[in-house]
Amino acid sequence: MNPTGLFISFEGIDGSGKSTQARLLSDALDARGIDTVLTREPGGSPGAEEIRALVLQGDPDRWSAETELLLFTAARRDHLERTIRPALNAGKVVICDRFADSTRMYQGLSRGNLRDTVDTLHDLMIGIEPSITILIDMDPETGLQRAKSRNTAEERFEDFGQGLQDAMRAGFLSLAEEFADRFRVIDGARVPDAVAQDVWAAVSPHLTCHLT
């Protein structure tokens, strides 16, 4: 990989505002003339977007945690090959709305106690982690209300209810401790501009090769 490429991921429970913050950071980098790719998971490439429809729509019990894990890993591999790796090799900043940490939570702990399997598959098929991960922390009840208010077709995980959201928040905070070298935890219970300022403060030290 080109050493000037930078990989940033955003994580958080549903409704935390992480997608908004990923977009605001992308806009801020674009305004500074920094070549940026804003992408998402599941998705981010044509094949991965097709898998996204499979895993985010339909009945909550449509897939087992094990099947979900395989589908998400397949989507991530295609995303990596077609979008993330080429952009990093070209020296771009890649901002990804969710990455492997979401799989560690949804399928690894909260849905199926498959953390060891998640990590094994990740090592075999993906093999990279973000340089920095921004965790937008949010009260689970508030986050779930926000997520459900969007009223989209992609609500399969929200339909698991409050219990999953509570477990997800605790799990993400635990991951932030486990991977303290790359995680930055930011309070999402504020107006977006205030959150964005903290995101910029966390990310800007990693942009020394780009802010010239």
C-alpha positions as CSV (number, residue, x, y, z in Angstrom):
1,M,0.0,0.0,0.0
2,N,1.1,3.6,-0.6
3,P,2.1,4.9,2.8
4,T,0.3,8.2,2.1
5,G,-3.1,6.5,1.8
6,L,-5.2,6.8,5.0
7,F,-8.1,4.5,6.0
8,I,-10.7,5.9,8.4
9,S,-13.7,4.0,9.6
10,F,-16.8,5.2,11.5
11,E,-18.6,2.9,13.9
12,G,-21.5,3.2,16.2
13,I,-25.0,1.8,17.0
14,D,-27.8,2.4,14.6
15,G,-29.0,6.0,14.7
16,S,-25.8,7.3,16.3
17,G,-25.1,9.8,13.5
18,K,-22.0,8.1,12.2
19,S,-23.1,8.3,8.6
20,T,-23.7,12.1,8.9
21,Q,-20.2,12.5,10.5
22,A,-18.5,10.4,7.8
23,R,-20.1,12.7,5.2
24,L,-19.2,15.9,7.0
25,L,-15.6,14.7,7.3
26,S,-15.5,13.9,3.6
27,D,-16.9,17.3,2.8
28,A,-14.2,19.0,5.0
29,L,-11.4,17.0,3.2
30,D,-12.8,17.8,-0.2
31,A,-12.9,21.5,0.7
32,R,-9.2,21.3,1.4
33,G,-8.4,19.6,-1.9
34,I,-7.7,16.2,-0.4
35,D,-8.6,13.3,-2.7
36,T,-11.2,11.4,-0.7
37,V,-13.3,8.3,-1.2
38,L,-16.5,8.1,0.9
39,T,-17.8,4.5,1.0
40,R,-19.9,2.3,3.2
41,E,-20.5,-1.3,4.5
42,P,-22.1,-3.5,3.6
43,G,-21.7,-2.1,0.1
44,G,-19.2,0.2,-1.5
45,S,-18.9,-1.8,-4.7
46,P,-21.5,-3.2,-7.1
47,G,-21.3,-6.8,-5.9
48,A,-21.2,-5.7,-2.2
49,E,-24.3,-3.5,-2.7
50,E,-26.2,-6.5,-4.0
51,I,-25.3,-8.4,-0.8
52,R,-26.3,-5.3,1.2
53,A,-29.9,-5.8,0.1
54,L,-29.8,-9.4,1.2
55,V,-28.6,-8.7,4.7
56,L,-30.3,-5.4,5.6
57,Q,-33.8,-6.1,4.4
58,G,-36.5,-8.7,5.3
59,D,-37.4,-10.6,8.4
60,P,-35.0,-10.2,11.4
61,D,-34.6,-14.0,11.5
62,R,-34.0,-14.3,7.8
63,W,-30.4,-15.4,8.3
64,S,-28.5,-17.1,11.1
65,A,-25.5,-15.2,12.5
66,E,-23.2,-17.7,10.8
67,T,-24.8,-17.1,7.4
68,E,-24.6,-13.3,8.0
69,L,-20.9,-13.6,8.8
70,L,-20.2,-15.3,5.5
71,L,-22.3,-12.8,3.5
72,F,-20.7,-9.8,5.2
73,T,-17.2,-11.2,4.7
74,A,-17.9,-11.8,1.0
75,A,-19.2,-8.2,0.6
76,R,-16.2,-6.8,2.4
77,R,-13.7,-8.8,0.3
78,D,-15.3,-7.4,-2.9
79,H,-15.3,-3.9,-1.4
80,L,-11.7,-4.2,-0.5
81,E,-10.6,-5.4,-3.9
82,R,-12.6,-3.0,-6.0
83,T,-12.8,0.2,-3.9
84,I,-10.7,0.4,-0.7
85,R,-7.3,-1.1,-1.8
86,P,-7.1,0.8,-5.1
87,A,-7.9,4.1,-3.4
88,L,-5.3,3.5,-0.7
89,N,-2.7,2.5,-3.3
90,A,-3.4,5.7,-5.1
91,G,-2.7,7.7,-1.9
92,K,-6.3,8.7,-1.2
93,V,-8.1,9.1,2.1
94,V,-10.8,6.4,2.4
95,I,-13.7,7.1,4.8
96,C,-15.8,4.0,5.4
97,D,-19.2,4.0,7.2
98,R,-18.7,0.7,9.1
99,F,-16.0,-1.9,8.6
100,A,-14.9,-5.1,10.3
101,D,-15.7,-3.8,13.9
102,S,-19.4,-3.9,13.1
103,T,-19.1,-7.5,12.1
104,R,-17.2,-8.2,15.4
105,M,-20.2,-6.7,17.2
106,Y,-23.3,-7.8,15.2
107,Q,-22.2,-11.3,14.4
108,G,-19.2,-11.8,16.6
109,L,-20.9,-11.0,20.0
110,S,-24.4,-9.7,19.9
111,R,-25.9,-12.1,17.5
112,G,-24.0,-15.3,17.8
113,N,-20.9,-15.4,20.0
114,L,-18.8,-15.9,16.9
115,R,-16.0,-13.5,17.7
116,D,-13.1,-16.0,17.2
117,T,-14.6,-17.0,13.8
118,V,-15.0,-13.4,12.8
119,D,-11.4,-12.7,13.5
120,T,-10.2,-15.8,11.8
121,L,-12.1,-15.0,8.6
122,H,-11.0,-11.4,8.8
123,D,-7.3,-12.5,9.0
124,L,-7.7,-14.9,6.1
125,M,-9.8,-12.8,3.7
126,I,-9.4,-9.1,4.6
127,G,-6.2,-8.6,6.5
128,I,-6.3,-4.9,7.1
129,E,-7.6,-2.6,9.8
130,P,-8.4,1.2,9.5
131,S,-5.6,3.6,10.6
132,I,-8.2,5.3,12.8
133,T,-11.7,4.4,13.9
134,I,-14.1,7.0,15.0
135,L,-16.8,5.6,17.4
136,I,-19.8,7.9,17.7
137,D,-21.2,7.0,21.1
138,M,-24.9,7.3,21.6
139,D,-27.6,6.3,24.1
140,P,-29.1,3.1,22.7
141,E,-32.8,4.2,23.2
142,T,-32.2,7.5,21.5
143,G,-30.3,5.9,18.7
144,L,-33.0,3.3,18.1
145,Q,-35.7,6.1,17.9
146,R,-33.6,8.0,15.4
147,A,-33.0,4.8,13.3
148,K,-36.6,3.8,13.2
149,S,-37.7,7.3,12.3
150,R,-35.9,7.0,9.0
151,N,-38.6,4.5,7.9
152,T,-36.5,2.8,5.3
153,A,-36.5,-0.7,3.9
154,E,-33.1,-1.4,5.6
155,E,-34.3,-1.9,9.1
156,R,-33.7,-5.6,9.7
157,F,-31.2,-5.1,12.5
158,E,-33.2,-2.2,14.1
159,D,-36.1,-4.7,14.2
160,F,-34.2,-6.8,16.7
161,G,-35.1,-4.1,19.2
162,Q,-33.6,-2.3,22.2
163,G,-31.8,-5.3,23.6
164,L,-29.5,-5.6,20.6
165,Q,-28.8,-1.9,20.7
166,D,-27.8,-2.0,24.4
167,A,-25.5,-4.9,23.7
168,M,-24.0,-3.2,20.6
169,R,-23.2,0.0,22.5
170,A,-21.5,-2.0,25.3
171,G,-19.6,-4.0,22.8
172,F,-18.4,-1.1,20.8
173,L,-17.1,0.6,24.0
174,S,-15.3,-2.7,24.8
175,L,-13.7,-2.7,21.3
176,A,-12.6,0.8,21.9
177,E,-10.6,-0.4,24.9
178,E,-9.3,-3.5,23.1
179,F,-8.1,-1.5,20.1
180,A,-7.2,1.7,22.0
181,D,-4.4,2.6,19.5
182,R,-6.8,3.3,16.7
183,F,-10.2,4.0,18.3
184,R,-11.4,7.5,19.2
185,V,-14.7,7.7,21.2
186,I,-16.8,10.8,20.5
187,D,-20.0,11.8,22.2
188,G,-22.7,11.8,19.5
189,A,-25.5,13.3,21.7
190,R,-24.8,16.9,20.5
191,V,-25.5,19.0,17.5
192,P,-23.7,17.6,14.4
193,D,-21.3,20.6,14.0
194,A,-20.0,20.1,17.6
195,V,-19.5,16.4,17.0
196,A,-17.8,17.2,13.6
197,Q,-15.3,19.5,15.4
198,D,-14.2,16.6,17.7
199,V,-14.0,14.3,14.7
200,W,-11.7,16.7,12.9
201,A,-9.5,17.1,16.1
202,A,-9.2,13.3,16.2
203,V,-8.4,12.8,12.5
204,S,-6.3,15.8,11.6
205,P,-3.1,14.6,13.2
206,H,-3.2,11.7,10.8
207,L,-3.4,13.9,7.8
208,T,0.1,15.4,7.8
209,C,0.9,13.9,4.4
210,H,-2.2,15.5,2.9
211,L,-2.5,18.9,4.6
212,T,0.5,20.5,2.8
